[in-house]
Amino acid sequence: MLILSRKPGDAIIIEGGIRIVVLACDRKSVRIGIEAPASVSILRSEIVAAIAEENQRAADTTDAKTFLTTHPKPEN
């Protein structure tokens, strides 16, 4: 892991055209801006964790069986 000290207005450039700019700092948080090509996905880590958890839950066969038994196939 690379650890850097930056001040508001300072930027970090990452290969692939990604630029991270420190917008503001206070004792509780840091505001950053991220400039990246549209093809680069940028997600907060808690969103990635929630997606992984939901995918795991969906893959659980017990949950799938429960869903199928509680949601019968609609009749035409």
MODELLER restraints for C-alpha pairs under 7 A, 6 or more apart:
rsr = mdl.restraints
at = mdl.atoms
rsr.add(forms.Gaussian(group=physical.xy_distance, feature=features.Distance(at['CA:7:A'], at['CA:22:A']), mean=6.55, stdev=0.5))
rsr.add(forms.Gaussian(group=physical.xy_distance, feature=features.Distance(at['CA:8:A'], at['CA:22:A']), mean=4.84, stdev=0.5))
rsr.add(forms.Gaussian(group=physical.xy_distance, feature=features.Distance(at['CA:8:A'], at['CA:23:A']), mean=5.06, stdev=0.5))
rsr.add(forms.Gaussian(group=physical.xy_distance, feature=features.Distance(at['CA:8:A'], at['CA:24:A']), mean=5.19, stdev=0.5))
rsr.add(forms.Gaussian(group=physical.xy_distance, feature=features.Distance(at['CA:8:A'], at['CA:25:A']), mean=6.79, stdev=0.5))
rsr.add(forms.Gaussian(group=physical.xy_distance, feature=features.Distance(at['CA:9:A'], at['CA:21:A']), mean=6.31, stdev=0.5))
rsr.add(forms.Gaussian(group=physical.xy_distance, feature=features.Distance(at['CA:9:A'], at['CA:22:A']), mean=5.54, stdev=0.5))
rsr.add(forms.Gaussian(group=physical.xy_distance, feature=features.Distance(at['CA:9:A'], at['CA:23:A']), mean=5.82, stdev=0.5))
rsr.add(forms.Gaussian(group=physical.xy_distance, feature=features.Distance(at['CA:10:A'], at['CA:21:A']), mean=5.85, stdev=0.5))
rsr.add(forms.Gaussian(group=physical.xy_distance, feature=features.Distance(at['CA:10:A'], at['CA:22:A']), mean=5.76, stdev=0.5))
rsr.add(forms.Gaussian(group=physical.xy_distance, feature=features.Distance(at['CA:11:A'], at['CA:19:A']), mean=6.67, stdev=0.5))
rsr.add(forms.Gaussian(group=physical.xy_distance, feature=features.Distance(at['CA:11:A'], at['CA:20:A']), mean=5.44, stdev=0.5))
rsr.add(forms.Gaussian(group=physical.xy_distance, feature=features.Distance(at['CA:11:A'], at['CA:21:A']), mean=4.22, stdev=0.5))
rsr.add(forms.Gaussian(group=physical.xy_distance, feature=features.Distance(at['CA:11:A'], at['CA:22:A']), mean=6.29, stdev=0.5))
rsr.add(forms.Gaussian(group=physical.xy_distance, feature=features.Distance(at['CA:12:A'], at['CA:19:A']), mean=5.72, stdev=0.5))
rsr.add(forms.Gaussian(group=physical.xy_distance, feature=features.Distance(at['CA:12:A'], at['CA:20:A']), mean=5.11, stdev=0.5))
rsr.add(forms.Gaussian(group=physical.xy_distance, feature=features.Distance(at['CA:12:A'], at['CA:21:A']), mean=6.43, stdev=0.5))
rsr.add(forms.Gaussian(group=physical.xy_distance, feature=features.Distance(at['CA:13:A'], at['CA:19:A']), mean=4.55, stdev=0.5))
rsr.add(forms.Gaussian(group=physical.xy_distance, feature=features.Distance(at['CA:13:A'], at['CA:20:A']), mean=6.42, stdev=0.5))
rsr.add(forms.Gaussian(group=physical.xy_distance, feature=features.Distance(at['CA:17:A'], at['CA:36:A']), mean=5.95, stdev=0.5))
rsr.add(forms.Gaussian(group=physical.xy_distance, feature=features.Distance(at['CA:17:A'], at['CA:37:A']), mean=6.67, stdev=0.5))
rsr.add(forms.Gaussian(group=physical.xy_distance, feature=features.Distance(at['CA:18:A'], at['CA:35:A']), mean=5.65, stdev=0.5))
rsr.add(forms.Gaussian(group=physical.xy_distance, feature=features.Distance(at['CA:18:A'], at['CA:36:A']), mean=4.48, stdev=0.5))
rsr.add(forms.Gaussian(group=physical.xy_distance, feature=features.Distance(at['CA:19:A'], at['CA:34:A']), mean=5.78, stdev=0.5))
rsr.add(forms.Gaussian(group=physical.xy_distance, feature=features.Distance(at['CA:19:A'], at['CA:35:A']), mean=5.02, stdev=0.5))
rsr.add(forms.Gaussian(group=physical.xy_distance, feature=features.Distance(at['CA:19:A'], at['CA:36:A']), mean=6.48, stdev=0.5))
rsr.add(forms.Gaussian(group=physical.xy_distance, feature=features.Distance(at['CA:20:A'], at['CA:32:A']), mean=6.72, stdev=0.5))
rsr.add(forms.Gaussian(group=physical.xy_distance, feature=features.Distance(at['CA:20:A'], at['CA:33:A']), mean=5.69, stdev=0.5))
rsr.add(forms.Gaussian(group=physical.xy_distance, feature=features.Distance(at['CA:20:A'], at['CA:34:A']), mean=4.60, stdev=0.5))
rsr.add(forms.Gaussian(group=physical.xy_distance, feature=features.Distance(at['CA:20:A'], at['CA:35:A']), mean=6.38, stdev=0.5))
rsr.add(forms.Gaussian(group=physical.xy_distance, feature=features.Distance(at['CA:21:A'], at['CA:32:A']), mean=5.53, stdev=0.5))
rsr.add(forms.Gaussian(group=physical.xy_distance, feature=features.Distance(at['CA:21:A'], at['CA:33:A']), mean=5.06, stdev=0.5))
rsr.add(forms.Gaussian(group=physical.xy_distance, feature=features.Distance(at['CA:21:A'], at['CA:34:A']), mean=6.42, stdev=0.5))
rsr.add(forms.Gaussian(group=physical.xy_distance, feature=features.Distance(at['CA:22:A'], at['CA:31:A']), mean=6.21, stdev=0.5))
rsr.add(forms.Gaussian(group=physical.xy_distance, feature=features.Distance(at['CA:22:A'], at['CA:32:A']), mean=4.60, stdev=0.5))
rsr.add(forms.Gaussian(group=physical.xy_distance, feature=features.Distance(at['CA:22:A'], at['CA:33:A']), mean=6.48, stdev=0.5))
rsr.add(forms.Gaussian(group=physical.xy_distance, feature=features.Distance(at['CA:23:A'], at['CA:31:A']), mean=5.29, stdev=0.5))
rsr.add(forms.Gaussian(group=physical.xy_distance, feature=features.Distance(at['CA:23:A'], at['CA:32:A']), mean=5.19, stdev=0.5))
rsr.add(forms.Gaussian(group=physical.xy_distance, feature=features.Distance(at['CA:23:A'], at['CA:33:A']), mean=6.51, stdev=0.5))
rsr.add(forms.Gaussian(group=physical.xy_distance, feature=features.Distance(at['CA:24:A'], at['CA:30:A']), mean=5.84, stdev=0.5))
rsr.add(forms.Gaussian(group=physical.xy_distance, feature=features.Distance(at['CA:24:A'], at['CA:31:A']), mean=5.05, stdev=0.5))
rsr.add(forms.Gaussian(group=physical.xy_distance, feature=features.Distance(at['CA:25:A'], at['CA:31:A']), mean=6.32, stdev=0.5))
rsr.add(forms.Gaussian(group=physical.xy_distance, feature=features.Distance(at['CA:57:A'], at['CA:63:A']), mean=6.93, stdev=0.5))
rsr.add(forms.Gaussian(group=physical.xy_distance, feature=features.Distance(at['CA:58:A'], at['CA:64:A']), mean=6.82, stdev=0.5))
